[in-house]
Amino acid sequence: MTGSLLLARHGRTVSNARGLLLGRANPDLDELGRSQAQALGQALAASDEPIARIVTSPLRRTAQTAEAVAAHTRAEVVVDDRWIELDYGEFDERPVADLGPAIWQEWRANIDFRPPGGETLVELGQRVRVACEALSAQAEESATVVVSHVSPIKAATAWALGVPDEVAWRMFLTPASLTTVRLNGDGSATLVGFNATDHLS
């Protein structure tokens, strides 16, 4: 049995629009973000593969995006805390420029770097891989939509590719983008598409 993971980043928030680091802070979608969530839902409803369920991070921006997808696909929404964004600790909702070049360089060079009061990329990667493996074990001839955030989707992409978490810094994800992973039914996965945004045109 094979299936797919459709990894959807949430729509835009005011914090995203302002270029702030956004981890466990919990803003709503802004007006554009709500429009993006609707476009995402319409695109997923038109998918050739039936949507079995929608898994979402517990934060408002992902939950609101998942609700828009559910309204179009009629799929059940399930909350899974493992898909929550990286905990930025004291860096949450701050511009990168505030951190200073030395901290920013260290963070990008060391996946064990921990923001004060926050989480490392290694820790995030571990919890996301467990979540991916659980969904892979349940693979059916259908798709599971996962509405999540930049860092968990990058970690899931690394899992699908079988590469270390360092690759996260070499990826870019647009709000309300779609990344598609095929679950091969034998525990392996294949990256089919990354950061697709045609539905937002």
VOPAGU-2260 file (C-alpha; in pm, 1 decimal, decimal comma):
REM VOPAGU-2260
SITE   aa  ch    i         X         Y         Z
SITE  MET   A    0       0,0       0,0       0,0
SITE  THR   A    1     126,7     346,5     -87,1
SITE  GLY   A    2      -0,3     688,6       4,8
SITE  SER   A    3     114,5    1046,3      23,7
SITE  LEU   A    4     196,0    1312,3     276,2
SITE  LEU   A    5      88,1    1655,2     154,2
SITE  LEU   A    6     286,9    1890,8     374,4
SITE  ALA   A    7     123,1    2232,7     377,0
SITE  ARG   A    8     276,1    2537,3     537,4
SITE  HIS   A    9      18,2    2760,8     706,6
SITE  GLY   A   10     -94,5    3089,0     548,4
SITE  ARG   A   11      69,7    3419,9     627,7
SITE  THR   A   12      48,1    3601,5     960,7
SITE  VAL   A   13     136,9    3963,3    1045,9
SITE  SER   A   14     456,8    3833,1    1210,1
SITE  ASN   A   15     553,5    3658,4     884,0
SITE  ALA   A   16     480,7    3974,1     686,4
SITE  ARG   A   17     708,6    4172,6     920,7
SITE  GLY   A   18     992,7    3921,9     874,7
SITE  LEU   A   19     999,3    3811,2    1238,3
SITE  LEU   A   20    1112,2    3473,4    1367,7
SITE  LEU   A   21     789,8    3292,3    1451,9
SITE  GLY   A   22     797,3    2982,7    1670,0
SITE  ARG   A   23     552,0    2910,7    1951,2
SITE  ALA   A   24     401,2    3262,6    1948,7
SITE  ASN   A   25      42,1    3223,9    1840,5
SITE  PRO   A   26     -88,0    3490,4    1600,0
SITE  ASP   A   27    -387,4    3441,3    1373,2
SITE  LEU   A   28    -366,6    3436,4     995,3
SITE  ASP   A   29    -378,0    3783,2     844,3
SITE  GLU   A   30    -611,9    3874,2     556,9
SITE  LEU   A   31    -373,5    3742,0     292,3
SITE  GLY   A   32    -313,2    3429,8     500,9
SITE  ARG   A   33    -684,2    3353,7     513,5
SITE  SER   A   34    -704,9    3390,9     135,4
SITE  GLN   A   35    -403,4    3162,4      95,1
SITE  ALA   A   36    -564,8    2899,8     319,7
SITE  GLN   A   37    -877,5    2902,4     104,1
SITE  ALA   A   38    -669,4    2862,9    -213,3
SITE  LEU   A   39    -482,2    2574,7     -51,3
SITE  GLY   A   40    -809,9    2405,0      40,6
SITE  GLN   A   41    -943,2    2441,2    -312,5
SITE  ALA   A   42    -624,6    2295,5    -460,3
SITE  LEU   A   43    -626,1    1996,8    -226,0
SITE  ALA   A   44    -994,4    1930,4    -293,6
SITE  ALA   A   45    -909,3    1907,5    -664,4
SITE  SER   A   46    -630,7    1655,5    -601,4
SITE  ASP   A   47    -647,8    1321,8    -785,4
SITE  GLU   A   48    -571,6    1140,8    -460,2
SITE  PRO   A   49    -847,1    1124,4    -195,8
SITE  ILE   A   50    -769,8    1306,7     129,6
SITE  ALA   A   51    -800,0    1062,5     419,9
SITE  ARG   A   52    -737,3    1307,8     703,6
SITE  ILE   A   53    -579,3    1636,7     797,3
SITE  VAL   A   54    -314,4    1649,0    1070,0
SITE  THR   A   55    -235,7    1990,1    1215,5
SITE  SER   A   56      -3,4    2159,4    1459,3
SITE  PRO   A   57    -199,8    2299,8    1756,9
SITE  LEU   A   58    -112,9    2665,2    1688,7
SITE  ARG   A   59    -383,1    2900,8    1560,7
SITE  ARG   A   60    -224,5    2976,7    1224,7
SITE  THR   A   61    -206,4    2607,9    1134,9
SITE  ALA   A   62    -545,9    2523,3    1285,6
SITE  GLN   A   63    -709,6    2802,4    1083,3
SITE  THR   A   64    -538,6    2681,4     766,7
SITE  ALA   A   65    -647,2    2322,9     841,8
SITE  GLU   A   66   -1006,4    2437,9     894,9
SITE  ALA   A   67   -1005,7    2600,2     550,3
SITE  VAL   A   68    -869,6    2280,0     395,5
SITE  ALA   A   69   -1131,4    2072,4     580,6
SITE  ALA   A   70   -1411,4    2295,8     454,6
SITE  HIS   A   71   -1315,5    2204,9      96,8
SITE  THR   A   72   -1210,1    1841,9     140,0
SITE  ARG   A   73   -1454,0    1728,1     416,0
SITE  ALA   A   74   -1167,0    1542,2     579,8
SITE  GLU   A   75   -1136,7    1505,9     957,5
SITE  VAL   A   76    -887,1    1732,3    1135,4
SITE  VAL   A   77    -658,4    1575,2    1398,6
SITE  VAL   A   78    -418,9    1779,5    1616,3
SITE  ASP   A   79     -67,2    1638,0    1663,0
SITE  ASP   A   80     172,6    1836,8    1883,7
SITE  ARG   A   81     474,9    1681,1    1711,3
SITE  TRP   A   82     410,6    1909,3    1411,3
SITE  ILE   A   83     438,5    2232,6    1613,7
SITE  GLU   A   84     699,1    2487,4    1505,7
SITE  LEU   A   85    1054,5    2497,0    1642,9
SITE  ASP   A   86    1062,5    2662,3    1984,4
SITE  TYR   A   87    1263,6    2982,0    1935,3
SITE  GLY   A   88    1255,2    3062,4    2306,7
SITE  GLU   A   89    1366,9    3420,8    2370,4
SITE  PHE   A   90    1417,1    3477,1    1995,5
SITE  ASP   A   91    1044,1    3435,9    1919,2
SITE  GLU   A   92     890,2    3726,6    1724,2
SITE  ARG   A   93    1225,1    3905,5    1690,6
SITE  PRO   A   94    1386,2    4006,0    1360,3
SITE  VAL   A   95    1695,1    3808,1    1267,4
SITE  ALA   A   96    1894,9    4133,6    1262,7
SITE  ASP   A   97    1841,4    4163,0    1639,7
SITE  LEU   A   98    2035,4    3842,6    1702,4
SITE  GLY   A   99    2362,7    3974,4    1563,6
SITE  PRO   A  100    2577,5    3806,0    1295,9
SITE  ALA   A  101    2775,5    3587,9    1538,3
SITE  ILE   A  102    2467,2    3418,4    1686,3
SITE  TRP   A  103    2304,1    3383,8    1344,4
SITE  GLN   A  104    2617,9    3222,3    1202,2
SITE  GLU   A  105    2649,7    2983,8    1497,4
SITE  TRP   A  106    2283,5    2881,5    1466,4
SITE  ARG   A  107    2322,7    2803,4    1097,0
SITE  ALA   A  108    2647,5    2611,8    1154,5
SITE  ASN   A  109    2539,2    2397,9    1449,4
SITE  ILE   A  110    2220,5    2189,7    1455,9
SITE  ASP   A  111    2268,2    2148,6    1831,4
SITE  PHE   A  112    2243,4    2526,8    1883,1
SITE  ARG   A  113    1969,0    2608,6    2131,6
SITE  PRO   A  114    1805,1    2952,1    2139,2
SITE  PRO   A  115    1776,2    3065,5    2503,6
SITE  GLY   A  116    1478,3    2874,3    2643,3
SITE  GLY   A  117    1417,5    2707,8    2307,1
SITE  GLU   A  118    1471,4    2390,3    2105,5
SITE  THR   A  119    1750,4    2256,7    1882,7
SITE  LEU   A  120    1704,3    2145,9    1523,0
SITE  VAL   A  121    1814,0    1797,5    1631,8
SITE  GLU   A  122    1529,0    1780,1    1884,3
SITE  LEU   A  123    1279,3    1903,4    1628,6
SITE  GLY   A  124    1407,3    1653,0    1372,2
SITE  GLN   A  125    1368,6    1365,4    1617,7
SITE  ARG   A  126    1003,4    1439,7    1694,0
SITE  VAL   A  127     913,9    1502,8    1330,2
SITE  ARG   A  128    1078,0    1178,1    1217,7
SITE  VAL   A  129     871,0     984,6    1473,5
SITE  ALA   A  130     556,8    1153,6    1338,1
SITE  CYS   A  131     654,4    1074,5     977,6
SITE  GLU   A  132     727,1     711,4    1057,5
SITE  ALA   A  133     390,0     676,8    1229,4
SITE  LEU   A  134     211,1     815,2     922,7
SITE  SER   A  135     421,1     594,8     695,2
SITE  ALA   A  136     315,5     287,7     893,1
SITE  GLN   A  137     -48,2     385,4     833,4
SITE  ALA   A  138       1,8     445,1     459,5
SITE  GLU   A  139    -307,6     379,7     250,3
SITE  GLU   A  140    -408,4     445,5    -108,8
SITE  SER   A  141    -489,3     800,9      -6,6
SITE  ALA   A  142    -324,9    1119,9     112,4
SITE  THR   A  143    -275,7    1270,5     455,0
SITE  VAL   A  144    -253,4    1647,6     463,7
SITE  VAL   A  145     -17,2    1777,9     733,5
SITE  VAL   A  146     -60,6    2148,9     807,1
SITE  SER   A  147     255,5    2263,0     979,9
SITE  HIS   A  148     537,5    2518,3     981,5
SITE  VAL   A  149     866,3    2589,9     807,6
SITE  SER   A  150    1099,1    2390,8    1033,3
SITE  PRO   A  151     889,7    2072,3    1072,8
SITE  ILE   A  152     822,8    2057,8     698,2
SITE  LYS   A  153    1195,2    2093,3     631,0
SITE  ALA   A  154    1261,0    1813,8     882,7
SITE  ALA   A  155    1001,5    1592,1     711,9
SITE  THR   A  156    1166,3    1663,3     376,1
SITE  ALA   A  157    1503,6    1563,1     521,7
SITE  TRP   A  158    1341,3    1242,2     651,4
SITE  ALA   A  159    1200,4    1163,5     306,4
SITE  LEU   A  160    1538,9    1223,9     144,1
SITE  GLY   A  161    1728,3    1030,9     411,8
SITE  VAL   A  162    1962,3    1323,2     478,5
SITE  PRO   A  163    2070,6    1495,7     803,8
SITE  ASP   A  164    1895,0    1793,5     958,2
SITE  GLU   A  165    2170,9    2032,5     841,5
SITE  VAL   A  166    1996,1    2045,9     503,3
SITE  ALA   A  167    1719,9    2259,0     658,8
SITE  TRP   A  168    1921,8    2577,9     609,8
SITE  ARG   A  169    1940,1    2506,9     235,5
SITE  MET   A  170    1561,8    2507,3     189,3
SITE  PHE   A  171    1305,3    2784,8     152,2
SITE  LEU   A  172     930,2    2748,3     204,1
SITE  THR   A  173     660,0    2997,5     105,3
SITE  PRO   A  174     347,6    3046,9     320,7
SITE  ALA   A  175      65,5    2812,7     209,8
SITE  SER   A  176     305,3    2612,1      -9,4
SITE  LEU   A  177     272,6    2238,0     -67,0
SITE  THR   A  178     546,2    1975,3     -38,0
SITE  THR   A  179     455,0    1623,0    -148,5
SITE  VAL   A  180     610,4    1302,1     -15,4
SITE  ARG   A  181     513,3     958,2    -147,4
SITE  LEU   A  182     502,3     683,8     114,8
SITE  ASN   A  183     620,1     369,2     -59,9
SITE  GLY   A  184     464,5     115,2     175,8
SITE  ASP   A  185     796,1     -38,7     278,5
SITE  GLY   A  186     899,1     229,6     527,0
SITE  SER   A  187    1074,6     437,3     263,1
SITE  ALA   A  188     961,5     766,8     116,3
SITE  THR   A  189    1019,1     969,8    -199,8
SITE  LEU   A  190    1010,4    1348,3    -234,7
SITE  VAL   A  191     776,9    1423,0    -525,1
SITE  GLY   A  192     737,3    1800,7    -503,5
SITE  PHE   A  193     872,1    2084,7    -288,7
SITE  ASN   A  194     738,7    2434,5    -211,4
SITE  ALA   A  195     468,5    2422,2    -481,9
SITE  THR   A  196     277,4    2751,8    -503,7
SITE  ASP   A  197      87,4    2734,1    -834,5
SITE  HIS   A  198    -241,6    2733,3    -641,6
SITE  LEU   A  199    -159,6    3078,8    -501,5
SITE  SER   A  200    -130,3    3242,6    -845,7
